[in-house]
Structure formats: structure tokens, C-alpha cells
Amino acid sequence: MSDWLQDEQVRATIPQVEASMLDAVASDQPGFEEIAHWLIGAGGKRLRPILLLLTARSLTDTEGRNRAIQAAAAVEMIHVASLYHDDVMDRAELRRGAESVNRRWSSPIASFAGTFILARAINLLDSISPKASELAGKHCAALCLGQLREAENAYNADWTIEEHLEMLEGKTAELFVLAASLGAMLADVSDQDRDALITYSKCLGLAFQLRDDVLDYIASSVELGKGSASDLREGAYTMPVLLCLGQNGQAADELRARLRLAEMQDADVSRAVEIIRNSGAVEATEQLARDKSEAAVTVISGLDDHVLRASLANLARLSVERRA
């Protein structure tokens, strides 16, 4: 893990979160356990559990720290479960540089595995407190509604920027908000600090997703761990696409015409990507991501805990500087 995380205790706790996730998805069916372990074992940035542990860093007693570790594991499991379902919806072949579960086994198996992991995550939170599982249910519902809204707008070239950002708040930002909310609840932080952490997390989630949308146009398939321009192929028009379509001129008209094709061939996708890259829409999306990152840093400026404030500021900056 890079040096952005200034809390050594949180850094040292990450292996315990990993172990808790594996314990939580243990099954008496070895074959299914392998499937449940597939994406957990593939790693990931673990930003959501780290965010939770940071917001709960004021907990010093062993019991409190253990609850935070369990909650962090549950939040990451919810995220992993959503990836299984995402890959089924997108018919993805790669995830984190490895075969997706639906590719390796099947889409039905991937769906069952995702639901299984989600159920185990909720069980884990319920063992912490009913309020924790209730909070998770609320944010999971918002996440699902965000994903549903994205699916309903597949191939919609007339989607507005405001509508798209609202969808991203549900699809991506909700799990960051859940992480911060759980950490704040466990640590019993003040209402003022809790509100700041929740607003920070929403801005962080948007910055993170917008950076993802940028990377789809500037990073290689190896860096992404998935096929490049995959969202465009599947009709999930991200911010660079919408910004380009919103421009007046021949380039926007040509892009719209190609997106309306009954079936885009590889040459059509390549030309669409070229139009988007040349339009300045990728750079505009990158600036929007930076704006969200800066807003996240600003909102936590009043936190008294210097280590927490510094780590969260570094995380916000990392979200828009990463290459994968």
C-alpha cells in the first residue's frame, strides 16, 4: 500500500479485514467457496474498508476495533457482490486482470455467488448491531436503484449531465457513504463531523467514478484489468461521451450517428473513441473529477484529527491520480 495512508494502525489492520471476508464466505460446498473467493482473492484497492476504518479510528478498545474490522469486511463484501452482478449485466470477460466469474463458470453461478456474498455481508453487519444492517440495507437499495437507472438508460444519447451525476451518486458514491456512515456510527463521532464525513464520501465516490470514466479512454486494457472502451460498447454512456455529445458541431453529430448504429463494429468503436478523445471531453471529465476531489478535501478541513484529515485528503487526491 502506498504512503498516502498515514494511520499505521489502519494499515496494519487490512490483513484482518481480508481474513474476515474469507471467513464470512466460508461454505460447506468447496466448489462454491472457490467461486465466492474468486474476486476477494483477486485483491482490489480496499478503499471502502479503509475509509470505514479511518472514520472509526478513535476507537481504542479491542471490542470496538474488532467491530470496525467486521464492518469494514462487510462493506467490501457488498462491493465485491456488486461486481459479480455488474459483470453479469455487462457480459464482462475480465475483472481485475483475471477471468470474470461469469466467464469462468457462468452468469447464473456469478449471480448466485454475488447474492450469497451480499447475504453474508448483511449477516455480518447484523451481528454487530441491527442498526448497522439497517443502514447497509438503506444504502444497498440506493446502490441498486442507481444501477437500475443506469441500465434503464442504456444507449440513451440524450441523458443529461445532471441525471448522469445523480445516477453515479447511487451506483458508486453510496458505498463510500455507507463506509463513512458505519465508521462514524461505531465511533460515535459528533453530528458535525459525521455530516462532514458523509459529504466527503459522496464527493470522493463521484471523483473516483469520474476518474474511472477517464481511464476508460486513456489507460490500456492491462492497466484497467478489463477491455478498454467496454462501457461504450455496452451502451453505458459515461461522462466523456455525454460531454462530447453535448457539443455543437460535426464531431458530436458523427458520434451520435455511430452510437445509433444497430450494431457497432470494431471500426465504429475505434472511431467513436477517437472523436471523444479529440473533443476535449476526456479532459473536461478529468477536471470535473478534480473538482469533486477538491470539494471532498475542503469539507473535511474542520476535522480536529490531523492524521484522519491528512489520510482522507490523500485518498481524495489518489482517487483522481491513479492509473487503474
QUICOR-V555802 format. One record per residue. N is the residue number from 1. SS is DSSP state (~ for helix, > for strand, _ for the rest). PHI is phi in whole degrees, -180 to 180 (NA if undefined). Layout:
# QUICOR-V555802
n=N ss=SS phi=PHI
n=N ss=SS phi=PHI
This chain:
# QUICOR-V555802
n=1 ss=_ phi=NA
n=2 ss=_ phi=-71
n=3 ss=_ phi=-79
n=4 ss=_ phi=-66
n=5 ss=_ phi=-85
n=6 ss=_ phi=-88
n=7 ss=_ phi=-90
n=8 ss=~ phi=-66
n=9 ss=~ phi=-65
n=10 ss=~ phi=-64
n=11 ss=~ phi=-57
n=12 ss=~ phi=-72
n=13 ss=~ phi=-85
n=14 ss=~ phi=-55
n=15 ss=~ phi=-59
n=16 ss=~ phi=-69
n=17 ss=~ phi=-65
n=18 ss=~ phi=-59
n=19 ss=~ phi=-64
n=20 ss=~ phi=-65
n=21 ss=~ phi=-64
n=22 ss=~ phi=-65
n=23 ss=~ phi=-63
n=24 ss=~ phi=-69
n=25 ss=_ phi=-101
n=26 ss=_ phi=-60
n=27 ss=_ phi=-144
n=28 ss=_ phi=-83
n=29 ss=_ phi=-110
n=30 ss=~ phi=-54
n=31 ss=~ phi=-64
n=32 ss=~ phi=-72
n=33 ss=~ phi=-62
n=34 ss=~ phi=-61
n=35 ss=~ phi=-65
n=36 ss=~ phi=-66
n=37 ss=~ phi=-80
n=38 ss=~ phi=-56
n=39 ss=~ phi=-80
n=40 ss=~ phi=-62
n=41 ss=~ phi=-71
n=42 ss=_ phi=-75
n=43 ss=_ phi=87
n=44 ss=_ phi=133
n=45 ss=_ phi=-79
n=46 ss=_ phi=58
n=47 ss=~ phi=-68
n=48 ss=~ phi=-66
n=49 ss=~ phi=-64
n=50 ss=~ phi=-65
n=51 ss=~ phi=-60
n=52 ss=~ phi=-63
n=53 ss=~ phi=-64
n=54 ss=~ phi=-67
n=55 ss=~ phi=-69
n=56 ss=_ phi=-103
n=57 ss=_ phi=-68
n=58 ss=_ phi=-74
n=59 ss=_ phi=-70
n=60 ss=_ phi=-117
n=61 ss=_ phi=-79
n=62 ss=~ phi=-61
n=63 ss=~ phi=-63
n=64 ss=~ phi=-64
n=65 ss=~ phi=-63
n=66 ss=~ phi=-65
n=67 ss=~ phi=-63
n=68 ss=~ phi=-65
n=69 ss=~ phi=-64
n=70 ss=~ phi=-63
n=71 ss=~ phi=-65
n=72 ss=~ phi=-63
n=73 ss=~ phi=-63
n=74 ss=~ phi=-64
n=75 ss=~ phi=-63
n=76 ss=~ phi=-67
n=77 ss=~ phi=-64
n=78 ss=~ phi=-61
n=79 ss=~ phi=-62
n=80 ss=~ phi=-62
n=81 ss=~ phi=-58
n=82 ss=~ phi=-66
n=83 ss=~ phi=-69
n=84 ss=~ phi=-58
n=85 ss=~ phi=-70
n=86 ss=~ phi=-58
n=87 ss=~ phi=-67
n=88 ss=~ phi=-66
n=89 ss=~ phi=-63
n=90 ss=~ phi=-89
n=91 ss=_ phi=55
n=92 ss=_ phi=-70
n=93 ss=_ phi=-105
n=94 ss=> phi=-128
n=95 ss=> phi=-149
n=96 ss=_ phi=56
n=97 ss=_ phi=81
n=98 ss=> phi=-121
n=99 ss=> phi=-59
n=100 ss=_ phi=-70
n=101 ss=~ phi=-63
n=102 ss=~ phi=-66
n=103 ss=~ phi=-76
n=104 ss=~ phi=-75
n=105 ss=_ phi=-114
n=106 ss=_ phi=-179
n=107 ss=~ phi=-65
n=108 ss=~ phi=-60
n=109 ss=~ phi=-63
n=110 ss=~ phi=-63
n=111 ss=~ phi=-64
n=112 ss=~ phi=-62
n=113 ss=~ phi=-64
n=114 ss=~ phi=-62
n=115 ss=~ phi=-67
n=116 ss=~ phi=-61
n=117 ss=~ phi=-64
n=118 ss=~ phi=-61
n=119 ss=~ phi=-63
n=120 ss=~ phi=-66
n=121 ss=~ phi=-66
n=122 ss=~ phi=-65
n=123 ss=~ phi=-60
n=124 ss=~ phi=-64
n=125 ss=~ phi=-68
n=126 ss=~ phi=-66
n=127 ss=~ phi=-71
n=128 ss=~ phi=-79
n=129 ss=_ phi=-173
n=130 ss=~ phi=-57
n=131 ss=~ phi=-65
n=132 ss=~ phi=-65
n=133 ss=~ phi=-69
n=134 ss=~ phi=-64
n=135 ss=~ phi=-63
n=136 ss=~ phi=-64
n=137 ss=~ phi=-60
n=138 ss=~ phi=-62
n=139 ss=~ phi=-75
n=140 ss=~ phi=-65
n=141 ss=~ phi=-63
n=142 ss=~ phi=-65
n=143 ss=~ phi=-62
n=144 ss=~ phi=-63
n=145 ss=~ phi=-65
n=146 ss=~ phi=-65
n=147 ss=~ phi=-66
n=148 ss=~ phi=-64
n=149 ss=~ phi=-64
n=150 ss=~ phi=-64
n=151 ss=~ phi=-63
n=152 ss=~ phi=-66
n=153 ss=_ phi=-104
n=154 ss=_ phi=-58
n=155 ss=_ phi=66
n=156 ss=_ phi=-90
n=157 ss=_ phi=-81
n=158 ss=_ phi=-107
n=159 ss=_ phi=-66
n=160 ss=_ phi=-82
n=161 ss=~ phi=-61
n=162 ss=~ phi=-63
n=163 ss=~ phi=-64
n=164 ss=~ phi=-65
n=165 ss=~ phi=-65
n=166 ss=~ phi=-61
n=167 ss=~ phi=-64
n=168 ss=~ phi=-64
n=169 ss=~ phi=-59
n=170 ss=~ phi=-80
n=171 ss=~ phi=-63
n=172 ss=~ phi=-116
n=173 ss=~ phi=-69
n=174 ss=~ phi=-59
n=175 ss=~ phi=-73
n=176 ss=~ phi=-67
n=177 ss=~ phi=-65
n=178 ss=~ phi=-60
n=179 ss=~ phi=-59
n=180 ss=~ phi=-67
n=181 ss=~ phi=-66
n=182 ss=~ phi=-66
n=183 ss=~ phi=-61
n=184 ss=~ phi=-66
n=185 ss=~ phi=-66
n=186 ss=~ phi=-64
n=187 ss=~ phi=-87
n=188 ss=_ phi=54
n=189 ss=_ phi=-75
n=190 ss=_ phi=-66
n=191 ss=~ phi=-58
n=192 ss=~ phi=-64
n=193 ss=~ phi=-68
n=194 ss=~ phi=-60
n=195 ss=~ phi=-62
n=196 ss=~ phi=-65
n=197 ss=~ phi=-67
n=198 ss=~ phi=-69
n=199 ss=~ phi=-64
n=200 ss=~ phi=-55
n=201 ss=~ phi=-65
n=202 ss=~ phi=-65
n=203 ss=~ phi=-65
n=204 ss=~ phi=-62
n=205 ss=~ phi=-61
n=206 ss=~ phi=-67
n=207 ss=~ phi=-61
n=208 ss=~ phi=-62
n=209 ss=~ phi=-68
n=210 ss=~ phi=-64
n=211 ss=~ phi=-65
n=212 ss=~ phi=-57
n=213 ss=~ phi=-66
n=214 ss=~ phi=-68
n=215 ss=~ phi=-61
n=216 ss=~ phi=-62
n=217 ss=~ phi=-113
n=218 ss=~ phi=-122
n=219 ss=_ phi=-101
n=220 ss=_ phi=-82
n=221 ss=~ phi=-62
n=222 ss=~ phi=-65
n=223 ss=~ phi=-65
n=224 ss=~ phi=-76
n=225 ss=_ phi=75
n=226 ss=_ phi=-157
n=227 ss=_ phi=-67
n=228 ss=_ phi=-73
n=229 ss=_ phi=56
n=230 ss=~ phi=-65
n=231 ss=~ phi=-64
n=232 ss=~ phi=-62
n=233 ss=~ phi=-62
n=234 ss=_ phi=-92
n=235 ss=_ phi=81
n=236 ss=_ phi=-91
n=237 ss=_ phi=-82
n=238 ss=_ phi=-87
n=239 ss=~ phi=-56
n=240 ss=~ phi=-58
n=241 ss=~ phi=-65
n=242 ss=~ phi=-66
n=243 ss=~ phi=-67
n=244 ss=~ phi=-67
n=245 ss=~ phi=-64
n=246 ss=_ phi=-78
n=247 ss=_ phi=-83
n=248 ss=_ phi=-91
n=249 ss=_ phi=141
n=250 ss=~ phi=-66
n=251 ss=~ phi=-63
n=252 ss=~ phi=-64
n=253 ss=~ phi=-65
n=254 ss=~ phi=-66
n=255 ss=~ phi=-62
n=256 ss=~ phi=-61
n=257 ss=~ phi=-64
n=258 ss=~ phi=-69
n=259 ss=~ phi=-68
n=260 ss=_ phi=-85
n=261 ss=_ phi=-62
n=262 ss=_ phi=-60
n=263 ss=_ phi=-149
n=264 ss=_ phi=-83
n=265 ss=_ phi=-83
n=266 ss=~ phi=-56
n=267 ss=~ phi=-65
n=268 ss=~ phi=-68
n=269 ss=~ phi=-63
n=270 ss=~ phi=-61
n=271 ss=~ phi=-69
n=272 ss=~ phi=-61
n=273 ss=~ phi=-63
n=274 ss=~ phi=-61
n=275 ss=~ phi=-61
n=276 ss=~ phi=-64
n=277 ss=~ phi=-63
n=278 ss=~ phi=-80
n=279 ss=_ phi=-83
n=280 ss=_ phi=88
n=281 ss=~ phi=-69
n=282 ss=~ phi=-67
n=283 ss=~ phi=-64
n=284 ss=~ phi=-66
n=285 ss=~ phi=-66
n=286 ss=~ phi=-62
n=287 ss=~ phi=-67
n=288 ss=~ phi=-64
n=289 ss=~ phi=-62
n=290 ss=~ phi=-67
n=291 ss=~ phi=-62
n=292 ss=~ phi=-66
n=293 ss=~ phi=-63
n=294 ss=~ phi=-66
n=295 ss=~ phi=-64
n=296 ss=~ phi=-63
n=297 ss=~ phi=-65
n=298 ss=~ phi=-62
n=299 ss=~ phi=-70
n=300 ss=_ phi=-100
n=301 ss=_ phi=-64
n=302 ss=_ phi=-91
n=303 ss=_ phi=-67
n=304 ss=_ phi=-74
n=305 ss=_ phi=-75
n=306 ss=~ phi=-64
n=307 ss=~ phi=-64
n=308 ss=~ phi=-62
n=309 ss=~ phi=-61
n=310 ss=~ phi=-67
n=311 ss=~ phi=-66
n=312 ss=~ phi=-67
n=313 ss=~ phi=-64
n=314 ss=~ phi=-64
n=315 ss=~ phi=-64
n=316 ss=~ phi=-62
n=317 ss=~ phi=-71
n=318 ss=~ phi=-60
n=319 ss=~ phi=-61
n=320 ss=~ phi=-111
n=321 ss=~ phi=-114
n=322 ss=_ phi=-69
n=323 ss=_ phi=-108
n=324 ss=_ phi=-155
